[in-house]
Amino acid sequence: MTKARTMLAAFAVGLLTSTAALAGDVRIMWYSDGVEGAVLKDLIDRFMTVNPDIKVTIDNVSYSVVREQLPVQLEAGDGPDIARVTNLKAQSKHWLDLRPLVADAAYWDKNFGDQADWMRPDGSNQISGFMTQITLTGGYANKTLFDQAGVAMPGKDATWDDWATASKQVAASQKLPFPMALDRSGQRITAPNIAFGANFIGADGKPATLDAGSKTFISKFLGWIEDGTMSKDVWVSAAGSTYRAGADDFINGQVAFYYSGSWQVPNFSAKIGTNFDWVATGSPCGPANCTGMPGGAGLVAIKYTKNPKDVAKVMDYLASEPVVKEFSERTLFLPAHKGVVEKGLDFKTNDPQAKAALDIFVKATGAIADLARKLPGWTWSDTVYGAVVTRVSQAAAGEMKLDEAYSRIDADIAAKVKDSAL
């Protein structure tokens, strides 16, 4: 995209989250998977009561706006003052260095240091922000449907094939549209790719071409879509690298097994309630391992802000131990704050299913493969995710053959790498 077109597109996005111009104004671009937007508003309202000279505006947007429109604004040198994003490393050149601005940089290093590299330029010690939560991909099963079908749920160390077989039996018995669903997300499909032995990082640190591990699972996945084992609708209902979750299908009892992640726990607790019993399963196993993909959403400061000191004050507040603890307990999120984790949490839910699911995800962190741990801080992860989801979706829709999808993925990634060097 030319510079002129980039600036025009940024203007077309509108003034929704344009950088605050007035002293004391701070705008936050925020998206929600569940109840976290309401919790944030409550916390920010309290902040403004104590800090009446700072007006904080929260722009609640869809995840697609963060993924597709925010990058255009950033390339034009515009955007909000603070944003909640998942594409952390690749866009790190746009983040403000908070190190000289926060009240106590050592506090940030101590409590958020483990994930700091996920969101800062390579080779720097920049404080860009903090993770609003640590996430891990994993599966969910509709226990009620399994029980009604008389099918035993696969147990510990069950494989992807085990879950496919059992889910098909449940779907046939309960007349479900699809046995399984997996989010339309490059990050989500990366977990089973790694479980099947995939490696994405070449010896030079740049993306490697698709290997046998990736191709084996992608081929299996597309086969499941073709024979109706896996929901096709989730993957062909959007274009490009647009994210689409299968959560509504699971909430509505339309699938037996759903692969998503830990962030869905509060969403399911709120929306499923007592409609049916559900459980977290961890990640199914492949020949190589049983890994999930770690990640999360980071709250970052944007370097184009006109009010950096006010932004730092808001970030210090939101990153403070009592606020992180309250936010995590109310949202049912796994916190990234080391001190909060060490002291423990009292998740604010009376839902035993939610508490059990959180325990499953905590235990699953012990099975994360080394490669899966590296990818969140790798510059090219989002490039790989975008190419994979785009071309796999096109193959799922019948727009191209499998071999062409593989070659297009490699070509898309290579083009991005080449462009970055220009």
HELIX and SHEET records of a PDB file:
HELIX    1   1 LYS A    3  VAL A   13  1                                  11    
HELIX    2   2 GLU A   36  VAL A   50  1                                  15    
HELIX    3   3 TYR A   63  SER A   64  1                                   2    
HELIX    4   4 VAL A   65  GLN A   69  3                                   5    
HELIX    5   5 LEU A   70  GLU A   75  1                                   6    
HELIX    6   6 SER A   92  HIS A   94  5                                   3    
HELIX    7   7 ALA A  105  ALA A  116  1                                  12    
HELIX    8   8 ASP A  117  MET A  119  5                                   3    
HELIX    9   9 LYS A  143  ALA A  149  1                                   7    
HELIX   10  10 TRP A  160  GLN A  174  1                                  15    
HELIX   11  11 GLY A  186  ALA A  195  1                                  10    
HELIX   12  12 ALA A  212  ASP A  227  1                                  16    
HELIX   13  13 ASP A  233  VAL A  236  1                                   4    
HELIX   14  14 ALA A  247  ILE A  251  1                                   5    
HELIX   15  15 GLN A  264  ILE A  272  1                                   9    
HELIX   16  16 PRO A  308  ALA A  319  1                                  12    
HELIX   17  17 GLU A  321  THR A  331  1                                  11    
HELIX   18  18 LYS A  338  LYS A  343  1                                   6    
HELIX   19  19 PRO A  352  ALA A  364  1                                  13    
HELIX   20  20 THR A  365  ALA A  367  5                                   3    
HELIX   21  21 ASP A  370  LYS A  374  1                                   5    
HELIX   22  22 LEU A  375  GLY A  377  5                                   3    
HELIX   23  23 SER A  381  ALA A  396  1                                  16    
HELIX   24  24 LEU A  402  ALA A  421  1                                  20    
SHEET    1   A 5 LYS A  55  ASN A  60  0                                        
SHEET    2   A 5 ASP A  25  TRP A  30  1                                        
SHEET    3   A 5 ILE A  82  VAL A  85  1                                        
SHEET    4   A 5 GLY A 298  ALA A 301 -1                                        
SHEET    5   A 5 GLY A 129  MET A 131 -1                                        
SHEET    1   B 4 MET A 180  LEU A 182  0                                        
SHEET    2   B 4 PHE A 257  GLY A 261  1                                        
SHEET    3   B 4 THR A 135  ASN A 142 -1                                        
SHEET    4   B 4 TRP A 278  GLY A 282 -1                                        
SHEET    1   C 4 MET A 180  LEU A 182  0                                        
SHEET    2   C 4 PHE A 257  GLY A 261  1                                        
SHEET    3   C 4 THR A 135  ASN A 142 -1                                        
SHEET    4   C 4 PRO A 294  GLY A 295 -1                                        
END                                                                             
